[in-house]
Amino acid sequence: MTDKFIKEEKGKLWENRAMTVVIAGAIILMGLGGVVSNAFNVQLFDWWFITLAIPFGFLAIVAFRSYQDSGRVSMAVLVGMASLIVLYAVFSLGLSWAVAAPIYIIFGGLFVLESIWK
């Protein structure tokens, strides 16, 4: 192996570790917020937003990296992000599941189209 390849692999390893630390930190902070909220009976922030923001952020990072690497973003990633937005609307904003269910059926059709989209 060349030194350049080894340096690239080490860089990717540290990048993955840094991402893991950020995600773990966000989850720990969310848990600490829950402890404080329950202990002092204080509403700190919208829990649905925080709970869904973590996977949304992860998908946004995946979309950004895939766009940098290949110049396109997978429809699966975009549909996943849109699904989290609809889920947030259902739980936090009181959107009816009767409205959300057909949206998820549309998302399923988009996933099927993903196989021929490439």
MODA-V62399 format. One record per backbone hydrogen bond with DSSP energy under -1.0 kcal/mol. NH is the residue of the N-H (numbers start at 1). CO is the residue of the C=O. E is the energy in kcal/mol with one decimal. If there is no record, write none. Layout:
NH_CO_E, NH_CO_E
This chain:
6_2_-2.1, 7_3_-2.5, 8_4_-2.3, 9_5_-2.4, 10_6_-2.4, 11_7_-2.3, 12_8_-2.2, 13_9_-2.3, 14_10_-2.5, 15_11_-2.2, 16_12_-2.6, 17_13_-2.3, 18_14_-2.6, 19_15_-2.1, 20_16_-2.2, 21_17_-2.5, 22_18_-2.3, 23_19_-2.6, 24_20_-2.9, 25_21_-2.7, 26_22_-2.3, 27_23_-2.2, 28_24_-2.7, 29_25_-2.7, 30_26_-2.1, 31_27_-2.3, 32_28_-2.7, 33_29_-2.5, 34_30_-1.9, 35_31_-2.2, 36_32_-2.6, 37_33_-2.6, 38_34_-2.6, 39_35_-2.8, 40_36_-2.3, 42_37_-1.4, 50_46_-1.9, 51_47_-2.8, 52_48_-2.2, 53_49_-1.9, 54_50_-1.2, 56_52_-1.7, 57_53_-2.8, 58_54_-2.1, 59_55_-2.5, 60_56_-2.3, 61_57_-2.2, 62_58_-2.3, 63_59_-2.6, 64_60_-2.4, 65_61_-2.6, 66_62_-2.5, 67_63_-2.1, 68_64_-2.1, 69_65_-2.4, 70_66_-2.9, 71_67_-1.5, 78_74_-1.8, 79_75_-2.9, 80_76_-2.1, 81_77_-2.2, 82_78_-2.4, 83_79_-2.6, 84_80_-1.8, 85_81_-1.7, 86_82_-2.3, 87_83_-2.5, 88_84_-2.3, 89_85_-2.2, 90_86_-2.2, 91_87_-2.4, 92_88_-3.0, 95_89_-2.3, 100_96_-1.9, 101_97_-2.9, 104_100_-2.1, 105_101_-1.7, 106_102_-2.1, 107_103_-2.2, 108_104_-1.9, 109_105_-1.9, 110_106_-2.0, 111_107_-2.0, 112_108_-1.8, 113_109_-2.1, 114_110_-1.5, 115_112_-1.0, 116_113_-1.4, 117_113_-1.2
